[in-house]
Amino acid sequence: MGSLEYNSSRPAIVIEDGTLAHLKIVIATKLRRNESFMMTWLSKPESSAGRMSIWVHPSIPLVIEFDDPQPTSIDPNRVTEMMEQLNARGELLLDQL
């Protein structure tokens, strides 16, 4: 399980390394184009919140950390599906990846 730390103001989001590797490509692509977007995920079971959302913007610090030192194999179709979902909705839903 890797993690995505955004803006250092909240605890990192824990994400499976394979999903995180694909997410990294999607985020990098959007930010390289200077395109902001909303990202939403389910909160931890012990949290009182049901879902959390952040506005991903190029000016906000982002750290992606993988547990496995070996790079994950990337499935181009999965990246394409994630980008299509994001572009169609304007929001990336992590619990649906």
Chimera marker file (.cmm) of the C-alpha trace (Angstrom):
<marker_set name="trace">
<marker id="1" x="0.000" y="0.000" z="0.000" r="1" g="1" b="0" radius="0.5"/>
<marker id="2" x="1.439" y="3.327" z="-1.043" r="1" g="1" b="0" radius="0.5"/>
<marker id="3" x="0.283" y="6.779" z="-0.106" r="1" g="1" b="0" radius="0.5"/>
<marker id="4" x="-0.580" y="10.106" z="-1.642" r="1" g="1" b="0" radius="0.5"/>
<marker id="5" x="0.091" y="13.153" z="0.516" r="1" g="1" b="0" radius="0.5"/>
<marker id="6" x="-1.596" y="16.321" z="-0.646" r="1" g="1" b="0" radius="0.5"/>
<marker id="7" x="-0.870" y="19.747" z="0.789" r="1" g="1" b="0" radius="0.5"/>
<marker id="8" x="0.486" y="18.158" z="4.005" r="1" g="1" b="0" radius="0.5"/>
<marker id="9" x="-2.553" y="19.436" z="5.895" r="1" g="1" b="0" radius="0.5"/>
<marker id="10" x="-4.235" y="16.056" z="6.332" r="1" g="1" b="0" radius="0.5"/>
<marker id="11" x="-3.061" y="12.479" z="6.757" r="1" g="1" b="0" radius="0.5"/>
<marker id="12" x="-1.896" y="10.797" z="3.555" r="1" g="1" b="0" radius="0.5"/>
<marker id="13" x="-4.390" y="8.829" z="1.467" r="1" g="1" b="0" radius="0.5"/>
<marker id="14" x="-3.491" y="5.119" z="1.523" r="1" g="1" b="0" radius="0.5"/>
<marker id="15" x="-3.795" y="3.551" z="-1.934" r="1" g="1" b="0" radius="0.5"/>
<marker id="16" x="-2.745" y="0.150" z="-3.312" r="1" g="1" b="0" radius="0.5"/>
<marker id="17" x="0.551" y="0.489" z="-5.257" r="1" g="1" b="0" radius="0.5"/>
<marker id="18" x="-0.913" y="-0.681" z="-8.586" r="1" g="1" b="0" radius="0.5"/>
<marker id="19" x="-3.738" y="1.836" z="-8.462" r="1" g="1" b="0" radius="0.5"/>
<marker id="20" x="-1.355" y="4.527" z="-7.241" r="1" g="1" b="0" radius="0.5"/>
<marker id="21" x="0.990" y="3.955" z="-10.201" r="1" g="1" b="0" radius="0.5"/>
<marker id="22" x="-1.874" y="4.502" z="-12.647" r="1" g="1" b="0" radius="0.5"/>
<marker id="23" x="-3.199" y="7.444" z="-10.642" r="1" g="1" b="0" radius="0.5"/>
<marker id="24" x="0.252" y="9.052" z="-10.753" r="1" g="1" b="0" radius="0.5"/>
<marker id="25" x="0.156" y="9.058" z="-14.558" r="1" g="1" b="0" radius="0.5"/>
<marker id="26" x="-3.343" y="10.556" z="-14.651" r="1" g="1" b="0" radius="0.5"/>
<marker id="27" x="-2.491" y="13.272" z="-12.116" r="1" g="1" b="0" radius="0.5"/>
<marker id="28" x="0.800" y="14.118" z="-13.840" r="1" g="1" b="0" radius="0.5"/>
<marker id="29" x="-0.914" y="14.351" z="-17.218" r="1" g="1" b="0" radius="0.5"/>
<marker id="30" x="-3.617" y="16.698" z="-15.945" r="1" g="1" b="0" radius="0.5"/>
<marker id="31" x="-1.217" y="18.898" z="-13.959" r="1" g="1" b="0" radius="0.5"/>
<marker id="32" x="1.273" y="19.067" z="-16.834" r="1" g="1" b="0" radius="0.5"/>
<marker id="33" x="-1.603" y="20.489" z="-18.915" r="1" g="1" b="0" radius="0.5"/>
<marker id="34" x="-2.337" y="22.908" z="-16.054" r="1" g="1" b="0" radius="0.5"/>
<marker id="35" x="-5.786" y="21.308" z="-15.616" r="1" g="1" b="0" radius="0.5"/>
<marker id="36" x="-7.187" y="21.174" z="-12.094" r="1" g="1" b="0" radius="0.5"/>
<marker id="37" x="-9.773" y="18.589" z="-11.062" r="1" g="1" b="0" radius="0.5"/>
<marker id="38" x="-11.695" y="17.121" z="-8.136" r="1" g="1" b="0" radius="0.5"/>
<marker id="39" x="-10.650" y="13.775" z="-6.631" r="1" g="1" b="0" radius="0.5"/>
<marker id="40" x="-12.895" y="11.838" z="-4.223" r="1" g="1" b="0" radius="0.5"/>
<marker id="41" x="-12.374" y="8.671" z="-2.170" r="1" g="1" b="0" radius="0.5"/>
<marker id="42" x="-14.004" y="6.731" z="0.653" r="1" g="1" b="0" radius="0.5"/>
<marker id="43" x="-12.776" y="7.661" z="4.119" r="1" g="1" b="0" radius="0.5"/>
<marker id="44" x="-11.208" y="5.149" z="6.479" r="1" g="1" b="0" radius="0.5"/>
<marker id="45" x="-13.784" y="3.002" z="8.302" r="1" g="1" b="0" radius="0.5"/>
<marker id="46" x="-12.833" y="4.549" z="11.668" r="1" g="1" b="0" radius="0.5"/>
<marker id="47" x="-13.494" y="8.067" z="10.339" r="1" g="1" b="0" radius="0.5"/>
<marker id="48" x="-16.825" y="9.798" z="10.822" r="1" g="1" b="0" radius="0.5"/>
<marker id="49" x="-16.687" y="11.125" z="7.243" r="1" g="1" b="0" radius="0.5"/>
<marker id="50" x="-18.126" y="8.953" z="4.492" r="1" g="1" b="0" radius="0.5"/>
<marker id="51" x="-16.240" y="10.466" z="1.570" r="1" g="1" b="0" radius="0.5"/>
<marker id="52" x="-13.429" y="12.967" z="1.153" r="1" g="1" b="0" radius="0.5"/>
<marker id="53" x="-12.728" y="15.236" z="-1.815" r="1" g="1" b="0" radius="0.5"/>
<marker id="54" x="-9.816" y="17.477" z="-2.752" r="1" g="1" b="0" radius="0.5"/>
<marker id="55" x="-9.294" y="19.985" z="-5.509" r="1" g="1" b="0" radius="0.5"/>
<marker id="56" x="-6.094" y="18.930" z="-7.291" r="1" g="1" b="0" radius="0.5"/>
<marker id="57" x="-4.214" y="22.000" z="-8.517" r="1" g="1" b="0" radius="0.5"/>
<marker id="58" x="-0.676" y="22.423" z="-9.939" r="1" g="1" b="0" radius="0.5"/>
<marker id="59" x="0.353" y="24.864" z="-7.194" r="1" g="1" b="0" radius="0.5"/>
<marker id="60" x="-0.408" y="22.510" z="-4.288" r="1" g="1" b="0" radius="0.5"/>
<marker id="61" x="2.383" y="20.165" z="-3.139" r="1" g="1" b="0" radius="0.5"/>
<marker id="62" x="1.851" y="16.491" z="-3.873" r="1" g="1" b="0" radius="0.5"/>
<marker id="63" x="3.939" y="13.512" z="-2.685" r="1" g="1" b="0" radius="0.5"/>
<marker id="64" x="3.384" y="9.992" z="-4.002" r="1" g="1" b="0" radius="0.5"/>
<marker id="65" x="5.097" y="7.197" z="-2.064" r="1" g="1" b="0" radius="0.5"/>
<marker id="66" x="5.165" y="3.540" z="-3.080" r="1" g="1" b="0" radius="0.5"/>
<marker id="67" x="5.808" y="0.691" z="-0.639" r="1" g="1" b="0" radius="0.5"/>
<marker id="68" x="7.260" y="-1.583" z="-3.311" r="1" g="1" b="0" radius="0.5"/>
<marker id="69" x="10.648" y="-0.374" z="-4.610" r="1" g="1" b="0" radius="0.5"/>
<marker id="70" x="10.016" y="-2.073" z="-7.983" r="1" g="1" b="0" radius="0.5"/>
<marker id="71" x="7.965" y="-0.116" z="-10.556" r="1" g="1" b="0" radius="0.5"/>
<marker id="72" x="4.456" y="-1.423" z="-11.150" r="1" g="1" b="0" radius="0.5"/>
<marker id="73" x="3.467" y="-2.612" z="-14.621" r="1" g="1" b="0" radius="0.5"/>
<marker id="74" x="1.242" y="-0.034" z="-16.267" r="1" g="1" b="0" radius="0.5"/>
<marker id="75" x="-1.874" y="-1.042" z="-18.181" r="1" g="1" b="0" radius="0.5"/>
<marker id="76" x="-2.448" y="1.659" z="-20.826" r="1" g="1" b="0" radius="0.5"/>
<marker id="77" x="-6.137" y="0.703" z="-21.019" r="1" g="1" b="0" radius="0.5"/>
<marker id="78" x="-6.572" y="1.369" z="-17.305" r="1" g="1" b="0" radius="0.5"/>
<marker id="79" x="-4.944" y="4.798" z="-17.652" r="1" g="1" b="0" radius="0.5"/>
<marker id="80" x="-7.207" y="5.569" z="-20.619" r="1" g="1" b="0" radius="0.5"/>
<marker id="81" x="-10.312" y="4.520" z="-18.659" r="1" g="1" b="0" radius="0.5"/>
<marker id="82" x="-9.292" y="6.672" z="-15.694" r="1" g="1" b="0" radius="0.5"/>
<marker id="83" x="-8.693" y="9.698" z="-17.949" r="1" g="1" b="0" radius="0.5"/>
<marker id="84" x="-12.009" y="9.178" z="-19.736" r="1" g="1" b="0" radius="0.5"/>
<marker id="85" x="-13.870" y="8.942" z="-16.414" r="1" g="1" b="0" radius="0.5"/>
<marker id="86" x="-12.153" y="12.070" z="-15.136" r="1" g="1" b="0" radius="0.5"/>
<marker id="87" x="-12.749" y="14.046" z="-18.323" r="1" g="1" b="0" radius="0.5"/>
<marker id="88" x="-16.406" y="12.994" z="-18.530" r="1" g="1" b="0" radius="0.5"/>
<marker id="89" x="-17.221" y="13.828" z="-14.886" r="1" g="1" b="0" radius="0.5"/>
<marker id="90" x="-14.620" y="16.443" z="-13.992" r="1" g="1" b="0" radius="0.5"/>
<marker id="91" x="-13.958" y="14.274" z="-10.948" r="1" g="1" b="0" radius="0.5"/>
<marker id="92" x="-11.869" y="11.179" z="-10.326" r="1" g="1" b="0" radius="0.5"/>
<marker id="93" x="-13.545" y="8.682" z="-7.987" r="1" g="1" b="0" radius="0.5"/>
<marker id="94" x="-10.829" y="6.524" z="-6.401" r="1" g="1" b="0" radius="0.5"/>
<marker id="95" x="-13.212" y="3.944" z="-4.974" r="1" g="1" b="0" radius="0.5"/>
<marker id="96" x="-14.313" y="3.087" z="-8.524" r="1" g="1" b="0" radius="0.5"/>
<marker id="97" x="-10.793" y="2.389" z="-9.871" r="1" g="1" b="0" radius="0.5"/>
<link id1="1" id2="2" r="1" g="1" b="0" radius="0.2"/>
<link id1="2" id2="3" r="1" g="1" b="0" radius="0.2"/>
<link id1="3" id2="4" r="1" g="1" b="0" radius="0.2"/>
<link id1="4" id2="5" r="1" g="1" b="0" radius="0.2"/>
<link id1="5" id2="6" r="1" g="1" b="0" radius="0.2"/>
<link id1="6" id2="7" r="1" g="1" b="0" radius="0.2"/>
<link id1="7" id2="8" r="1" g="1" b="0" radius="0.2"/>
<link id1="8" id2="9" r="1" g="1" b="0" radius="0.2"/>
<link id1="9" id2="10" r="1" g="1" b="0" radius="0.2"/>
<link id1="10" id2="11" r="1" g="1" b="0" radius="0.2"/>
<link id1="11" id2="12" r="1" g="1" b="0" radius="0.2"/>
<link id1="12" id2="13" r="1" g="1" b="0" radius="0.2"/>
<link id1="13" id2="14" r="1" g="1" b="0" radius="0.2"/>
<link id1="14" id2="15" r="1" g="1" b="0" radius="0.2"/>
<link id1="15" id2="16" r="1" g="1" b="0" radius="0.2"/>
<link id1="16" id2="17" r="1" g="1" b="0" radius="0.2"/>
<link id1="17" id2="18" r="1" g="1" b="0" radius="0.2"/>
<link id1="18" id2="19" r="1" g="1" b="0" radius="0.2"/>
<link id1="19" id2="20" r="1" g="1" b="0" radius="0.2"/>
<link id1="20" id2="21" r="1" g="1" b="0" radius="0.2"/>
<link id1="21" id2="22" r="1" g="1" b="0" radius="0.2"/>
<link id1="22" id2="23" r="1" g="1" b="0" radius="0.2"/>
<link id1="23" id2="24" r="1" g="1" b="0" radius="0.2"/>
<link id1="24" id2="25" r="1" g="1" b="0" radius="0.2"/>
<link id1="25" id2="26" r="1" g="1" b="0" radius="0.2"/>
<link id1="26" id2="27" r="1" g="1" b="0" radius="0.2"/>
<link id1="27" id2="28" r="1" g="1" b="0" radius="0.2"/>
<link id1="28" id2="29" r="1" g="1" b="0" radius="0.2"/>
<link id1="29" id2="30" r="1" g="1" b="0" radius="0.2"/>
<link id1="30" id2="31" r="1" g="1" b="0" radius="0.2"/>
<link id1="31" id2="32" r="1" g="1" b="0" radius="0.2"/>
<link id1="32" id2="33" r="1" g="1" b="0" radius="0.2"/>
<link id1="33" id2="34" r="1" g="1" b="0" radius="0.2"/>
<link id1="34" id2="35" r="1" g="1" b="0" radius="0.2"/>
<link id1="35" id2="36" r="1" g="1" b="0" radius="0.2"/>
<link id1="36" id2="37" r="1" g="1" b="0" radius="0.2"/>
<link id1="37" id2="38" r="1" g="1" b="0" radius="0.2"/>
<link id1="38" id2="39" r="1" g="1" b="0" radius="0.2"/>
<link id1="39" id2="40" r="1" g="1" b="0" radius="0.2"/>
<link id1="40" id2="41" r="1" g="1" b="0" radius="0.2"/>
<link id1="41" id2="42" r="1" g="1" b="0" radius="0.2"/>
<link id1="42" id2="43" r="1" g="1" b="0" radius="0.2"/>
<link id1="43" id2="44" r="1" g="1" b="0" radius="0.2"/>
<link id1="44" id2="45" r="1" g="1" b="0" radius="0.2"/>
<link id1="45" id2="46" r="1" g="1" b="0" radius="0.2"/>
<link id1="46" id2="47" r="1" g="1" b="0" radius="0.2"/>
<link id1="47" id2="48" r="1" g="1" b="0" radius="0.2"/>
<link id1="48" id2="49" r="1" g="1" b="0" radius="0.2"/>
<link id1="49" id2="50" r="1" g="1" b="0" radius="0.2"/>
<link id1="50" id2="51" r="1" g="1" b="0" radius="0.2"/>
<link id1="51" id2="52" r="1" g="1" b="0" radius="0.2"/>
<link id1="52" id2="53" r="1" g="1" b="0" radius="0.2"/>
<link id1="53" id2="54" r="1" g="1" b="0" radius="0.2"/>
<link id1="54" id2="55" r="1" g="1" b="0" radius="0.2"/>
<link id1="55" id2="56" r="1" g="1" b="0" radius="0.2"/>
<link id1="56" id2="57" r="1" g="1" b="0" radius="0.2"/>
<link id1="57" id2="58" r="1" g="1" b="0" radius="0.2"/>
<link id1="58" id2="59" r="1" g="1" b="0" radius="0.2"/>
<link id1="59" id2="60" r="1" g="1" b="0" radius="0.2"/>
<link id1="60" id2="61" r="1" g="1" b="0" radius="0.2"/>
<link id1="61" id2="62" r="1" g="1" b="0" radius="0.2"/>
<link id1="62" id2="63" r="1" g="1" b="0" radius="0.2"/>
<link id1="63" id2="64" r="1" g="1" b="0" radius="0.2"/>
<link id1="64" id2="65" r="1" g="1" b="0" radius="0.2"/>
<link id1="65" id2="66" r="1" g="1" b="0" radius="0.2"/>
<link id1="66" id2="67" r="1" g="1" b="0" radius="0.2"/>
<link id1="67" id2="68" r="1" g="1" b="0" radius="0.2"/>
<link id1="68" id2="69" r="1" g="1" b="0" radius="0.2"/>
<link id1="69" id2="70" r="1" g="1" b="0" radius="0.2"/>
<link id1="70" id2="71" r="1" g="1" b="0" radius="0.2"/>
<link id1="71" id2="72" r="1" g="1" b="0" radius="0.2"/>
<link id1="72" id2="73" r="1" g="1" b="0" radius="0.2"/>
<link id1="73" id2="74" r="1" g="1" b="0" radius="0.2"/>
<link id1="74" id2="75" r="1" g="1" b="0" radius="0.2"/>
<link id1="75" id2="76" r="1" g="1" b="0" radius="0.2"/>
<link id1="76" id2="77" r="1" g="1" b="0" radius="0.2"/>
<link id1="77" id2="78" r="1" g="1" b="0" radius="0.2"/>
<link id1="78" id2="79" r="1" g="1" b="0" radius="0.2"/>
<link id1="79" id2="80" r="1" g="1" b="0" radius="0.2"/>
<link id1="80" id2="81" r="1" g="1" b="0" radius="0.2"/>
<link id1="81" id2="82" r="1" g="1" b="0" radius="0.2"/>
<link id1="82" id2="83" r="1" g="1" b="0" radius="0.2"/>
<link id1="83" id2="84" r="1" g="1" b="0" radius="0.2"/>
<link id1="84" id2="85" r="1" g="1" b="0" radius="0.2"/>
<link id1="85" id2="86" r="1" g="1" b="0" radius="0.2"/>
<link id1="86" id2="87" r="1" g="1" b="0" radius="0.2"/>
<link id1="87" id2="88" r="1" g="1" b="0" radius="0.2"/>
<link id1="88" id2="89" r="1" g="1" b="0" radius="0.2"/>
<link id1="89" id2="90" r="1" g="1" b="0" radius="0.2"/>
<link id1="90" id2="91" r="1" g="1" b="0" radius="0.2"/>
<link id1="91" id2="92" r="1" g="1" b="0" radius="0.2"/>
<link id1="92" id2="93" r="1" g="1" b="0" radius="0.2"/>
<link id1="93" id2="94" r="1" g="1" b="0" radius="0.2"/>
<link id1="94" id2="95" r="1" g="1" b="0" radius="0.2"/>
<link id1="95" id2="96" r="1" g="1" b="0" radius="0.2"/>
<link id1="96" id2="97" r="1" g="1" b="0" radius="0.2"/>
</marker_set>
